[in-house]
Amino acid sequence: MLFNFDEDGNPQVYSKVEDERNAMSLQYLVSHWAEAMEDMNAKSFNENINNIFEEEHEEEEEGLDENE
């Protein structure tokens, strides 16, 4: 299976399989790969958001220490 973009940036997908069994195997593989990528992206997004909130919280605490 090949995922590609044309010269205008439109996604293209090419695939060739010998039989129905191979098509189903490929579908299974792509499905689980996509699910794994979604999980990885969600985890990365959550970590980035948590880091932002932690940095803001640390800045607020530093400001409180300076005012005392």
Biotite code that builds the C-alpha atoms (Angstrom):
import biotite.structure as struc

atoms = struc.array([
    struc.Atom([0.000, 0.000, 0.000], chain_id="A", res_id=1, res_name="MET", atom_name="CA", element="C"),
    struc.Atom([1.335, 3.394, -0.911], chain_id="A", res_id=2, res_name="LEU", atom_name="CA", element="C"),
    struc.Atom([0.125, 6.682, 0.509], chain_id="A", res_id=3, res_name="PHE", atom_name="CA", element="C"),
    struc.Atom([1.177, 9.669, -1.524], chain_id="A", res_id=4, res_name="ASN", atom_name="CA", element="C"),
    struc.Atom([0.336, 13.301, -2.274], chain_id="A", res_id=5, res_name="PHE", atom_name="CA", element="C"),
    struc.Atom([-0.057, 14.646, -5.784], chain_id="A", res_id=6, res_name="ASP", atom_name="CA", element="C"),
    struc.Atom([1.469, 17.929, -6.958], chain_id="A", res_id=7, res_name="GLU", atom_name="CA", element="C"),
    struc.Atom([-1.563, 19.834, -5.595], chain_id="A", res_id=8, res_name="ASP", atom_name="CA", element="C"),
    struc.Atom([-1.225, 18.262, -2.148], chain_id="A", res_id=9, res_name="GLY", atom_name="CA", element="C"),
    struc.Atom([-4.198, 15.922, -2.522], chain_id="A", res_id=10, res_name="ASN", atom_name="CA", element="C"),
    struc.Atom([-3.798, 12.529, -0.844], chain_id="A", res_id=11, res_name="PRO", atom_name="CA", element="C"),
    struc.Atom([-3.587, 9.435, -3.016], chain_id="A", res_id=12, res_name="GLN", atom_name="CA", element="C"),
    struc.Atom([-3.681, 5.761, -2.045], chain_id="A", res_id=13, res_name="VAL", atom_name="CA", element="C"),
    struc.Atom([-2.457, 2.900, -4.204], chain_id="A", res_id=14, res_name="TYR", atom_name="CA", element="C"),
    struc.Atom([-2.769, -0.759, -3.374], chain_id="A", res_id=15, res_name="SER", atom_name="CA", element="C"),
    struc.Atom([-2.528, -4.077, -5.121], chain_id="A", res_id=16, res_name="LYS", atom_name="CA", element="C"),
    struc.Atom([-3.317, -7.430, -3.577], chain_id="A", res_id=17, res_name="VAL", atom_name="CA", element="C"),
    struc.Atom([-3.274, -10.922, -4.996], chain_id="A", res_id=18, res_name="GLU", atom_name="CA", element="C"),
    struc.Atom([-6.446, -12.179, -3.378], chain_id="A", res_id=19, res_name="ASP", atom_name="CA", element="C"),
    struc.Atom([-9.141, -11.481, -0.807], chain_id="A", res_id=20, res_name="GLU", atom_name="CA", element="C"),
    struc.Atom([-7.126, -12.969, 2.066], chain_id="A", res_id=21, res_name="ARG", atom_name="CA", element="C"),
    struc.Atom([-4.212, -10.601, 1.388], chain_id="A", res_id=22, res_name="ASN", atom_name="CA", element="C"),
    struc.Atom([-6.625, -7.673, 1.093], chain_id="A", res_id=23, res_name="ALA", atom_name="CA", element="C"),
    struc.Atom([-8.091, -8.483, 4.500], chain_id="A", res_id=24, res_name="MET", atom_name="CA", element="C"),
    struc.Atom([-4.617, -8.846, 6.004], chain_id="A", res_id=25, res_name="SER", atom_name="CA", element="C"),
    struc.Atom([-3.594, -5.492, 4.610], chain_id="A", res_id=26, res_name="LEU", atom_name="CA", element="C"),
    struc.Atom([-6.775, -3.878, 5.908], chain_id="A", res_id=27, res_name="GLN", atom_name="CA", element="C"),
    struc.Atom([-6.092, -5.340, 9.373], chain_id="A", res_id=28, res_name="TYR", atom_name="CA", element="C"),
    struc.Atom([-2.522, -4.042, 9.350], chain_id="A", res_id=29, res_name="LEU", atom_name="CA", element="C"),
    struc.Atom([-3.510, -0.538, 8.233], chain_id="A", res_id=30, res_name="VAL", atom_name="CA", element="C"),
    struc.Atom([-6.331, -0.391, 10.772], chain_id="A", res_id=31, res_name="SER", atom_name="CA", element="C"),
    struc.Atom([-4.059, -1.286, 13.683], chain_id="A", res_id=32, res_name="HIS", atom_name="CA", element="C"),
    struc.Atom([-1.289, 1.003, 12.464], chain_id="A", res_id=33, res_name="TRP", atom_name="CA", element="C"),
    struc.Atom([-3.767, 3.905, 12.313], chain_id="A", res_id=34, res_name="ALA", atom_name="CA", element="C"),
    struc.Atom([-5.052, 3.094, 15.806], chain_id="A", res_id=35, res_name="GLU", atom_name="CA", element="C"),
    struc.Atom([-1.496, 3.003, 17.165], chain_id="A", res_id=36, res_name="ALA", atom_name="CA", element="C"),
    struc.Atom([-0.726, 6.357, 15.537], chain_id="A", res_id=37, res_name="MET", atom_name="CA", element="C"),
    struc.Atom([-3.880, 7.892, 17.055], chain_id="A", res_id=38, res_name="GLU", atom_name="CA", element="C"),
    struc.Atom([-2.886, 6.611, 20.503], chain_id="A", res_id=39, res_name="ASP", atom_name="CA", element="C"),
    struc.Atom([0.643, 7.931, 20.105], chain_id="A", res_id=40, res_name="MET", atom_name="CA", element="C"),
    struc.Atom([-0.609, 11.336, 18.949], chain_id="A", res_id=41, res_name="ASN", atom_name="CA", element="C"),
    struc.Atom([-3.125, 11.551, 21.805], chain_id="A", res_id=42, res_name="ALA", atom_name="CA", element="C"),
    struc.Atom([-0.413, 10.690, 24.337], chain_id="A", res_id=43, res_name="LYS", atom_name="CA", element="C"),
    struc.Atom([1.954, 13.276, 22.865], chain_id="A", res_id=44, res_name="SER", atom_name="CA", element="C"),
    struc.Atom([-0.808, 15.913, 22.846], chain_id="A", res_id=45, res_name="PHE", atom_name="CA", element="C"),
    struc.Atom([-1.635, 15.220, 26.503], chain_id="A", res_id=46, res_name="ASN", atom_name="CA", element="C"),
    struc.Atom([2.030, 15.421, 27.499], chain_id="A", res_id=47, res_name="GLU", atom_name="CA", element="C"),
    struc.Atom([2.423, 18.751, 25.699], chain_id="A", res_id=48, res_name="ASN", atom_name="CA", element="C"),
    struc.Atom([-0.681, 20.203, 27.360], chain_id="A", res_id=49, res_name="ILE", atom_name="CA", element="C"),
    struc.Atom([0.472, 18.981, 30.782], chain_id="A", res_id=50, res_name="ASN", atom_name="CA", element="C"),
    struc.Atom([3.900, 20.554, 30.237], chain_id="A", res_id=51, res_name="ASN", atom_name="CA", element="C"),
    struc.Atom([2.292, 23.893, 29.366], chain_id="A", res_id=52, res_name="ILE", atom_name="CA", element="C"),
    struc.Atom([0.154, 23.848, 32.525], chain_id="A", res_id=53, res_name="PHE", atom_name="CA", element="C"),
    struc.Atom([3.128, 22.820, 34.666], chain_id="A", res_id=54, res_name="GLU", atom_name="CA", element="C"),
    struc.Atom([5.233, 25.689, 33.269], chain_id="A", res_id=55, res_name="GLU", atom_name="CA", element="C"),
    struc.Atom([2.419, 28.180, 33.909], chain_id="A", res_id=56, res_name="GLU", atom_name="CA", element="C"),
    struc.Atom([1.985, 26.846, 37.456], chain_id="A", res_id=57, res_name="HIS", atom_name="CA", element="C"),
    struc.Atom([5.724, 27.155, 38.123], chain_id="A", res_id=58, res_name="GLU", atom_name="CA", element="C"),
    struc.Atom([5.697, 30.756, 36.846], chain_id="A", res_id=59, res_name="GLU", atom_name="CA", element="C"),
    struc.Atom([2.775, 31.569, 39.145], chain_id="A", res_id=60, res_name="GLU", atom_name="CA", element="C"),
    struc.Atom([4.607, 30.049, 42.121], chain_id="A", res_id=61, res_name="GLU", atom_name="CA", element="C"),
    struc.Atom([7.751, 32.050, 41.301], chain_id="A", res_id=62, res_name="GLU", atom_name="CA", element="C"),
    struc.Atom([5.663, 35.222, 41.224], chain_id="A", res_id=63, res_name="GLY", atom_name="CA", element="C"),
    struc.Atom([4.223, 34.420, 44.653], chain_id="A", res_id=64, res_name="LEU", atom_name="CA", element="C"),
    struc.Atom([7.691, 33.867, 46.118], chain_id="A", res_id=65, res_name="ASP", atom_name="CA", element="C"),
    struc.Atom([8.864, 37.251, 44.836], chain_id="A", res_id=66, res_name="GLU", atom_name="CA", element="C"),
    struc.Atom([5.890, 39.057, 46.412], chain_id="A", res_id=67, res_name="ASN", atom_name="CA", element="C"),
    struc.Atom([6.487, 37.656, 49.904], chain_id="A", res_id=68, res_name="GLU", atom_name="CA", element="C"),
])
